[in-house]
Each structure stands twice: as C-alpha cells, then as structure tokens.
Amino acid sequence: MKLSQITEYLDDFLMIPHIPDSSLNGLQVETDCNITKAALAVDATLETFEQAKTKTAELIIVHHGLFWDKVPIRGPLYRRVRYLIENRIGLYAAHLPLDMHSEVGNNAELAKILGIEDARPFLRYKGSLIGLVGEVETMNIHEVARLLGNHIQGDIKIFPLGKREITRVAICSGGGGQDLNQAIETGADLYLTGETSHEAVALARDAEINIMFAGHYATETLGPKALGKHIETTLGLPTVFIEAPTGL
C-alpha cells in the first residue's frame, strides 16, 4: 500500500489538521517503501524503531512523535532520525488527536473498560477537550483498580480520599495530574489519569476526591492498539503493537 494512501486516511480519520497541539502531528519522517505492515507504539524511541525493523514494519505510528518544538537534529534526535532514514522506515505521530478520538482514543478506550455511560468531553487543553467524564455502576476504588488491571499492565496507584461509593469518573490518559481541578469541577467521585503527581494528591485530599494513577505509558497503549485494529479492518493492512514501557 502506498504511504500517501495511509497518511491521507489517518489525517482525515484522526482530524489531524483540525486539532491544535504542541506535537507536529501527521507524517514526520517519510519512506519510499511500499507499506506492507505498520507498527503501532507509544513512543518514538530507538528501541521502538529496532523492534519495528525486526517485525518488518515499514511504517511506525506513535502517540509521542519526534518533533514538538523547533529543535536542532542532533544527539539522540539525530540518531533516531538517521535510523529511520537508513532503514527506510516512515514515522507518523498522533498526540492529542489519539487522546481525544471518540472511537479509538486512549480516553475512549479507558471509558469502555470502566463501563462509563454517556461519556462527555471535559478537560480543556490546547483549545480542545481531551478527557471524558461519565457515570458508572456503583463500585469502590479497589474494584475500579481491579477492572482496569485486567486490561493494562503496570503499577496502579490508588488514593481513596473521597466517597467510598464511586458513581461518576473523570479520566485523562497520560500526564493529567496537573488538571485535577477540572475533574473536581465535574463533580466526579474519582479522577483517573496516568502519571503520578504530588500536588494532585495534596489537592485531592482537601477536595475529598478519589484519585488513581495507572501509568503514563500504560494508559496510552490503549489508543495505539485500538487504532491498529481499526487500520487492519478498514485498510486491510497488517499491524503489530510494539511494547517498550518506560516504567512510568
């Protein structure tokens, strides 16, 4: 399959041109190869690239790409770009578009796992609403953690600082700890995000809201995996997911 066919489809499906972001979303590194397999991953690292080559993927689609601001291509960035070019591997990035997508987004996938009903967008970032909030069947924070643990790997940290019975959950994958105030404003009983935050725990204690950190990496594996399945179904292109956890 031609690279242009894939990128044009993804640009439209993920609404890449319409979502402001600090990431340079879309095709970041071109390849002249015909694409017979795509690799999905969270991060654009050498480890990811090496695994993709081993799995004979000519295109890598990541959540965290290489280019965010105007920076010189040297050091680790140079080595990453050189590896892609020398091995004729393309790189495509989708940051906020993959967090907030209603079908294959990281937060949409978390909402499905928790059984959130009528999830609605919340948490304004870069001019977009990237998180979700909604109602769940009544459960406690330990039950939520067990449910989540059936679908993602890694250490889930729980802080039962609010009501024992949880009926409304706000979620934001990745590093959403600094945005706890927005979750409090929704009236959520639990805020679920990825990366831990000292300040968020202190605020949650005073606000009497439960908070859960399920890992920045772990919560952002869900969207790439879902996007891979979508690509296989709609484009007929084989995909593989690359595991390269950071431990956070």
C-alpha positions as CSV (number, residue, x, y, z in Angstrom):
1,M,0.0,0.0,0.0
2,K,1.2,3.5,-0.8
3,L,2.3,5.6,2.1
4,S,0.2,8.5,0.8
5,Q,-3.0,6.4,1.0
6,I,-2.4,5.6,4.6
7,T,-1.4,9.1,5.7
8,E,-4.3,10.7,3.9
9,Y,-6.7,8.3,5.6
10,L,-5.2,8.8,9.0
11,D,-5.1,12.6,8.7
12,D,-8.8,12.6,8.0
13,F,-9.9,9.9,10.4
14,L,-7.9,11.4,13.3
15,M,-8.7,15.0,12.3
16,I,-5.0,15.9,12.3
17,P,-5.3,19.3,10.7
18,H,-8.0,20.5,12.9
19,I,-6.6,19.8,16.4
20,P,-4.1,22.3,17.8
21,D,-1.1,20.6,19.5
22,S,2.5,21.1,20.6
23,S,3.3,17.9,18.6
24,L,3.9,18.0,14.9
25,N,1.2,15.5,14.2
26,G,0.9,13.5,10.9
27,L,3.8,12.2,8.8
28,Q,7.1,13.1,10.5
29,V,9.6,11.0,8.5
30,E,8.9,9.8,5.0
31,T,9.8,6.5,3.4
32,D,9.9,5.5,-0.2
33,C,8.9,1.9,0.6
34,N,5.6,0.3,-0.2
35,I,3.9,-0.3,3.2
36,T,3.1,-4.0,3.8
37,K,2.9,-3.7,7.7
38,A,2.5,-0.9,10.2
39,A,3.8,-0.9,13.8
40,L,1.9,0.9,16.5
41,A,3.7,2.2,19.6
42,V,3.5,4.8,22.3
43,D,7.0,6.4,21.9
44,A,9.3,7.2,19.0
45,T,12.5,5.7,20.5
46,L,15.3,3.7,19.1
47,E,14.0,0.6,21.0
48,T,10.7,1.0,19.2
49,F,12.4,1.5,15.8
50,E,14.6,-1.5,16.3
51,Q,11.6,-3.7,17.2
52,A,9.7,-2.4,14.2
53,K,12.5,-3.3,11.9
54,T,12.7,-6.9,13.4
55,K,9.0,-7.2,12.8
56,T,9.4,-6.0,9.2
57,A,7.2,-2.9,9.5
58,E,7.9,-0.1,7.0
59,L,5.8,2.4,8.9
60,I,5.6,3.2,12.6
61,I,2.6,5.1,14.1
62,V,3.2,6.6,17.5
63,H,1.5,8.6,20.1
64,H,4.6,10.6,21.1
65,G,6.5,11.6,18.0
66,L,9.9,13.1,17.4
67,F,9.1,16.7,16.7
68,W,7.5,19.1,19.2
69,D,9.3,22.4,19.0
70,K,11.9,24.0,16.8
71,V,15.0,22.0,17.8
72,P,18.2,21.1,16.0
73,I,18.5,17.5,14.8
74,R,21.5,16.4,16.8
75,G,22.3,14.0,19.7
76,P,19.6,11.4,20.4
77,L,17.2,13.1,17.9
78,Y,19.7,12.8,15.1
79,R,20.4,9.1,15.9
80,R,16.6,8.4,15.8
81,V,16.0,10.2,12.5
82,R,19.2,8.6,11.0
83,Y,18.0,5.1,12.0
84,L,14.6,5.7,10.3
85,I,16.1,7.0,7.1
86,E,18.9,4.4,6.9
87,N,16.3,1.6,7.4
88,R,13.7,3.2,5.1
89,I,11.1,3.3,7.9
90,G,8.4,6.0,8.0
91,L,7.1,7.7,11.1
92,Y,3.6,9.0,11.8
93,A,2.6,10.8,15.0
94,A,-0.8,11.4,16.6
95,H,-0.7,13.0,20.1
96,L,-3.8,14.9,21.2
97,P,-5.8,13.5,18.2
98,L,-5.3,10.0,19.6
99,D,-6.0,11.0,23.2
100,M,-9.4,12.5,22.3
101,H,-10.7,10.4,19.4
102,S,-14.2,9.2,20.1
103,E,-13.7,5.8,18.6
104,V,-10.0,4.7,19.1
105,G,-8.8,7.3,21.6
106,N,-6.9,6.5,24.7
107,N,-9.7,8.0,26.8
108,A,-12.5,6.4,24.8
109,E,-10.8,3.0,25.5
110,L,-10.5,3.7,29.2
111,A,-14.2,4.7,29.3
112,K,-15.1,1.4,27.6
113,I,-13.1,-0.6,30.2
114,L,-14.8,1.2,33.1
115,G,-18.2,1.0,31.5
116,I,-18.8,4.7,31.6
117,E,-22.2,5.6,30.2
118,D,-22.9,8.7,28.1
119,A,-19.3,9.9,28.4
120,R,-18.9,13.5,27.7
121,P,-15.8,15.5,27.0
122,F,-14.0,17.6,29.7
123,L,-10.5,18.9,30.5
124,R,-9.6,21.8,28.2
125,Y,-6.0,21.6,26.9
126,K,-4.6,23.5,23.9
127,G,-8.1,24.6,23.0
128,S,-9.6,21.1,22.9
129,L,-11.5,18.9,25.3
130,I,-9.3,15.8,25.6
131,G,-10.7,13.9,28.7
132,L,-14.0,12.2,29.4
133,V,-16.4,12.1,32.3
134,G,-19.5,10.0,32.9
135,E,-21.5,7.7,35.1
136,V,-20.5,4.1,36.1
137,E,-22.2,1.3,38.0
138,T,-21.5,1.9,41.7
139,M,-18.2,0.5,42.9
140,N,-15.3,1.4,45.2
141,I,-11.8,2.4,44.1
142,H,-10.3,-1.0,44.7
143,E,-12.9,-2.5,42.3
144,V,-12.1,0.1,39.7
145,A,-8.4,-0.8,40.0
146,R,-9.1,-4.5,39.6
147,L,-11.2,-3.8,36.5
148,L,-8.5,-1.6,35.0
149,G,-5.8,-4.1,35.9
150,N,-7.5,-6.7,33.7
151,H,-6.7,-4.6,30.6
152,I,-3.4,-2.7,31.2
153,Q,-0.1,-3.6,32.6
154,G,1.9,-1.8,35.3
155,D,1.5,-0.5,38.8
156,I,-1.8,1.2,39.6
157,K,-1.6,3.7,42.5
158,I,-4.8,4.4,44.3
159,F,-5.6,7.2,46.8
160,P,-9.0,6.6,48.4
161,L,-9.5,10.2,49.6
162,G,-13.2,10.7,48.7
163,K,-16.5,8.9,48.9
164,R,-16.4,5.1,49.2
165,E,-19.1,4.6,46.6
166,I,-18.0,5.8,43.1
167,T,-20.6,6.6,40.6
168,R,-19.0,9.3,38.4
169,V,-15.5,9.0,37.0
170,A,-13.4,11.6,35.1
171,I,-10.5,10.2,33.0
172,C,-7.5,11.7,31.2
173,S,-4.7,9.4,29.9
174,G,-1.1,10.3,30.3
175,G,0.1,13.2,32.4
176,G,-3.2,14.7,33.6
177,G,-2.3,15.1,37.2
178,Q,-2.0,18.9,37.0
179,D,-5.6,19.1,35.7
180,L,-7.3,17.7,38.8
181,N,-9.1,21.0,39.4
182,Q,-11.1,20.4,36.1
183,A,-12.1,17.0,37.3
184,I,-13.2,18.4,40.7
185,E,-15.5,20.9,38.8
186,T,-17.3,18.0,37.1
187,G,-18.4,16.6,40.4
188,A,-16.5,13.3,39.8
189,D,-16.0,10.8,42.6
190,L,-12.8,9.6,41.1
191,Y,-10.2,11.1,38.8
192,L,-8.2,8.5,36.8
193,T,-5.1,9.6,35.0
194,G,-1.7,8.2,34.1
195,E,1.4,9.9,35.7
196,T,1.7,10.5,39.4
197,S,1.6,14.0,40.9
198,H,2.5,15.1,44.4
199,E,0.5,18.3,44.0
200,A,-2.6,16.4,42.8
201,V,-2.7,14.1,45.8
202,A,-2.4,17.0,48.2
203,L,-5.3,18.8,46.4
204,A,-7.4,15.6,46.2
205,R,-7.1,15.2,49.9
206,D,-8.5,18.7,50.6
207,A,-11.2,18.3,47.8
208,E,-12.2,14.8,49.1
209,I,-12.0,13.2,45.7
210,N,-10.6,9.7,45.0
211,I,-7.6,9.7,42.6
212,M,-5.9,6.9,40.7
213,F,-2.7,6.9,38.7
214,A,-2.5,4.0,36.3
215,G,0.8,4.9,34.5
216,H,1.5,7.4,31.7
217,Y,2.7,4.7,29.4
218,A,0.1,2.1,30.3
219,T,-2.9,4.4,29.8
220,E,-1.6,5.4,26.4
221,T,-1.1,2.0,25.0
222,L,-4.8,1.6,24.5
223,G,-5.3,4.1,21.7
224,P,-2.5,2.8,19.5
225,K,-3.7,-0.7,20.0
226,A,-7.3,0.3,19.0
227,L,-6.0,2.3,16.1
228,G,-4.0,-0.7,14.9
229,K,-7.2,-2.9,14.9
230,H,-9.0,-0.1,13.0
231,I,-6.3,0.1,10.3
232,E,-6.5,-3.7,9.8
233,T,-10.2,-3.6,9.5
234,T,-10.6,-0.6,7.2
235,L,-7.4,-0.6,5.2
236,G,-6.6,-4.3,5.2
237,L,-3.1,-3.5,6.3
238,P,-1.4,-5.9,8.9
239,T,-0.3,-4.2,12.1
240,V,1.7,-5.1,15.2
241,F,1.9,-3.3,18.6
242,I,5.4,-2.7,19.9
243,E,5.8,-2.8,23.7
244,A,8.5,-0.5,25.1
245,P,7.4,0.5,28.6
246,T,9.2,3.3,30.4
247,G,8.2,2.2,33.9
248,L,6.1,5.4,34.4
